[in-house]
Amino acid sequence: MAGSRSMVSRTGRNNQRYGPNGERLVAGVVPLSEDKYYVLLVQSTRRGAWVLPKGGWETDEATAAEAAQREAWEEAGITCRINYDLGKIPEVKEGKVKAEYNFFEATVERQESQWPEMHKRQRMWMTFAQAEAALAERPELLAALRACTMKR
């Protein structure tokens, strides 16, 4: 990953992976500080709400973990070590599974001052309570946060 870091974000959904029922496959990280007291959230580009770094798992990425690390770089400007898989979490809208999220707990190893989406997104370190409040409207992101080993 380190050698392939681009300052340009991928756009569009031409290479997007989909599940057997048409649900979008999404990969993301719960990026924790080394001491596990803080999690890094980014602002969504659509509504400005705080979210976990995540995005589409693309066809040229062998694993969801690879996609999650790319998204962490593009959206938050971080390089992180994947600790473990937090499992699959469905995003349900109007009774239908719209997307299937595969989240990974990760430890932030580096935080860069310049990154691909720096002009579109703010980022902020938060405590568990702050992040829980910030993600209250996104049950799938809240589930990933609650599944991680962050200190509460």
DOLO-372416 format. One record per residue (C-alpha): residue in three letters; x negated, y negated, z; residue number from 1. Coordinates in Angstrom, 2 decimals. Each point is the difference from the previous one (the first is absolute). Layout:
REM DOLO-372416
['ALA'; [X; Y; Z]; NUM] ...
This chain:
REM DOLO-372416
['MET'; [0.00; 0.00; 0.00]; 1] ['ALA'; [-2.69; -2.52; 0.96]; 2] ['GLY'; [-1.55; -0.07; -3.45]; 3] ['SER'; [3.33; -0.36; -1.79]; 4] ['ARG'; [1.45; -2.91; 1.96]; 5] ['SER'; [1.40; -2.49; -2.40]; 6] ['MET'; [1.03; -3.57; 0.71]; 7] ['VAL'; [3.05; 0.59; -2.21]; 8] ['SER'; [3.18; 1.64; 1.27]; 9] ['ARG'; [1.76; 2.62; -2.04]; 10] ['THR'; [3.37; -1.19; -1.26]; 11] ['GLY'; [3.05; 1.63; -1.52]; 12] ['ARG'; [1.32; 3.51; 0.43]; 13] ['ASN'; [-1.20; 1.69; -3.21]; 14] ['ASN'; [-2.17; 2.44; 1.98]; 15] ['GLN'; [2.39; 0.36; 2.95]; 16] ['ARG'; [0.65; 3.50; 1.38]; 17] ['TYR'; [3.57; 1.09; 0.72]; 18] ['GLY'; [1.36; 2.92; 1.99]; 19] ['PRO'; [2.37; 2.70; -1.28]; 20] ['ASN'; [3.11; -2.11; 0.70]; 21] ['GLY'; [-1.33; -3.19; -1.58]; 22] ['GLU'; [-1.23; -1.50; 3.28]; 23] ['ARG'; [-3.08; -2.21; -0.26]; 24] ['LEU'; [-3.06; 1.47; 1.74]; 25] ['VAL'; [-1.66; -2.62; 2.20]; 26] ['ALA'; [-3.24; 0.21; 1.99]; 27] ['GLY'; [-1.03; -2.25; 2.86]; 28] ['VAL'; [-2.13; -0.43; 3.09]; 29] ['VAL'; [0.55; -0.95; 3.61]; 30] ['PRO'; [-3.33; -1.89; 0.28]; 31] ['LEU'; [-1.25; -0.02; 3.57]; 32] ['SER'; [-2.85; -1.79; 1.72]; 33] ['GLU'; [-2.80; 2.25; 1.28]; 34] ['ASP'; [1.39; -0.18; 3.56]; 35] ['LYS'; [3.57; 0.72; -1.24]; 36] ['TYR'; [1.43; -3.07; 1.75]; 37] ['TYR'; [0.83; -1.86; -3.23]; 38] ['VAL'; [1.60; 0.76; -3.36]; 39] ['LEU'; [-0.49; -2.14; -3.12]; 40] ['LEU'; [3.18; -1.08; -1.78]; 41] ['VAL'; [0.31; -1.91; -3.28]; 42] ['GLN'; [2.75; -2.24; -1.31]; 43] ['SER'; [2.21; 1.46; -2.69]; 44] ['THR'; [-0.11; -1.97; -3.23]; 45] ['ARG'; [3.79; 0.08; -0.44]; 46] ['ARG'; [1.43; -1.15; 3.32]; 47] ['GLY'; [-3.05; -1.05; 2.01]; 48] ['ALA'; [0.87; 2.59; 2.64]; 49] ['TRP'; [-2.84; 1.86; 1.72]; 50] ['VAL'; [-0.63; 3.53; -1.32]; 51] ['LEU'; [-2.59; 2.77; 0.10]; 52] ['PRO'; [-2.32; 0.16; -3.04]; 53] ['LYS'; [1.66; 2.39; -2.44]; 54] ['GLY'; [0.87; 0.51; -3.62]; 55] ['GLY'; [0.56; 2.46; -2.79]; 56] ['TRP'; [-2.03; 3.20; -0.25]; 57] ['GLU'; [-1.19; -0.01; -3.59]; 58] ['THR'; [-0.60; 2.87; -2.40]; 59] ['ASP'; [-3.79; -0.54; -0.18]; 60] ['GLU'; [-0.37; 0.37; 3.78]; 61] ['ALA'; [-0.62; 3.58; 1.15]; 62] ['THR'; [1.46; -0.48; 3.48]; 63] ['ALA'; [2.40; -2.28; 1.84]; 64] ['ALA'; [-2.89; -0.84; 2.37]; 65] ['GLU'; [-1.99; -1.37; -2.96]; 66] ['ALA'; [2.98; -2.15; -1.01]; 67] ['ALA'; [0.46; -1.19; 3.60]; 68] ['GLN'; [-3.64; -1.12; 0.22]; 69] ['ARG'; [0.31; -1.88; -3.32]; 70] ['GLU'; [3.14; -1.76; 1.23]; 71] ['ALA'; [-1.75; -0.92; 3.28]; 72] ['TRP'; [-2.76; -1.65; -2.03]; 73] ['GLU'; [2.32; -1.79; -2.46]; 74] ['GLU'; [2.52; -1.29; 2.55]; 75] ['ALA'; [-2.08; -0.49; 3.16]; 76] ['GLY'; [-3.65; -0.19; -1.12]; 77] ['ILE'; [-1.00; 2.86; 2.25]; 78] ['THR'; [-2.06; 3.13; -0.36]; 79] ['CYS'; [1.27; 2.67; 2.33]; 80] ['ARG'; [-0.69; 3.54; 1.10]; 81] ['ILE'; [3.02; 2.30; -0.14]; 82] ['ASN'; [0.45; 1.70; 3.38]; 83] ['TYR'; [2.97; 2.16; -0.87]; 84] ['ASP'; [3.21; 0.42; -1.91]; 85] ['LEU'; [3.07; -1.36; 1.82]; 86] ['GLY'; [2.29; 1.93; -2.31]; 87] ['LYS'; [2.71; -0.85; -2.46]; 88] ['ILE'; [2.67; -2.55; 0.88]; 89] ['PRO'; [3.01; -0.56; -2.28]; 90] ['GLU'; [1.32; -3.48; -0.79]; 91] ['VAL'; [3.77; 0.38; -0.23]; 92] ['LYS'; [2.18; -2.67; -1.60]; 93] ['GLU'; [3.76; 0.43; -0.44]; 94] ['GLY'; [-0.22; 3.67; 0.92]; 95] ['LYS'; [-2.64; 0.80; -2.62]; 96] ['VAL'; [-3.74; 0.59; 0.44]; 97] ['LYS'; [-1.54; -2.92; -1.91]; 98] ['ALA'; [-3.64; 0.73; 0.87]; 99] ['GLU'; [-2.09; 2.50; 1.90]; 100] ['TYR'; [-2.78; -1.59; 2.03]; 101] ['ASN'; [-3.17; 1.89; 0.89]; 102] ['PHE'; [-1.72; -1.94; 2.78]; 103] ['PHE'; [-3.45; 0.56; 1.45]; 104] ['GLU'; [-1.44; -1.25; 3.25]; 105] ['ALA'; [-3.26; -1.75; -0.82]; 106] ['THR'; [-2.79; -1.84; 1.80]; 107] ['VAL'; [-1.07; -3.29; -1.58]; 108] ['GLU'; [-3.73; 0.13; -0.72]; 109] ['ARG'; [-0.37; -3.28; -1.89]; 110] ['GLN'; [2.16; -3.06; -0.48]; 111] ['GLU'; [-1.06; -2.17; -2.94]; 112] ['SER'; [0.60; -3.74; -0.36]; 113] ['GLN'; [0.97; 0.40; -3.65]; 114] ['TRP'; [2.29; 2.67; -1.40]; 115] ['PRO'; [2.27; 0.49; -3.03]; 116] ['GLU'; [3.26; -1.28; 1.52]; 117] ['MET'; [-1.45; -2.63; 2.35]; 118] ['HIS'; [1.89; -2.81; -1.77]; 119] ['LYS'; [3.34; 1.83; 0.38]; 120] ['ARG'; [-0.26; 1.45; 3.50]; 121] ['GLN'; [-0.94; -1.00; 3.51]; 122] ['ARG'; [-1.22; 2.68; 2.38]; 123] ['MET'; [0.22; 0.12; 3.78]; 124] ['TRP'; [-1.19; 2.28; 2.79]; 125] ['MET'; [2.86; 0.82; 2.37]; 126] ['THR'; [0.55; 1.94; 3.19]; 127] ['PHE'; [2.38; 2.98; -0.09]; 128] ['ALA'; [2.85; -2.11; 1.44]; 129] ['GLN'; [-0.57; -2.81; -2.52]; 130] ['ALA'; [-0.15; 2.44; -2.92]; 131] ['GLU'; [3.07; 1.89; 1.20]; 132] ['ALA'; [1.97; -3.28; 0.05]; 133] ['ALA'; [-1.38; -1.07; -3.41]; 134] ['LEU'; [0.98; 3.33; -1.61]; 135] ['ALA'; [3.45; 0.21; 1.63]; 136] ['GLU'; [1.83; -0.39; -3.34]; 137] ['ARG'; [-2.03; 2.75; -1.72]; 138] ['PRO'; [0.80; 3.37; 1.61]; 139] ['GLU'; [-2.45; 1.93; -2.21]; 140] ['LEU'; [-2.91; -2.27; 0.99]; 141] ['LEU'; [1.07; 0.04; 3.65]; 142] ['ALA'; [-0.02; 3.82; -0.08]; 143] ['ALA'; [-3.61; -0.01; -1.27]; 144] ['LEU'; [-1.06; -2.49; 2.70]; 145] ['ARG'; [1.68; 2.07; 2.72]; 146] ['ALA'; [-1.63; 3.20; -1.28]; 147] ['CYS'; [-3.55; -1.37; 0.29]; 148] ['THR'; [-2.28; 0.31; 3.04]; 149] ['MET'; [-0.26; -3.76; 0.55]; 150] ['LYS'; [-0.16; -1.08; 3.65]; 151] ['ARG'; [3.37; -1.34; 1.06]; 152] 
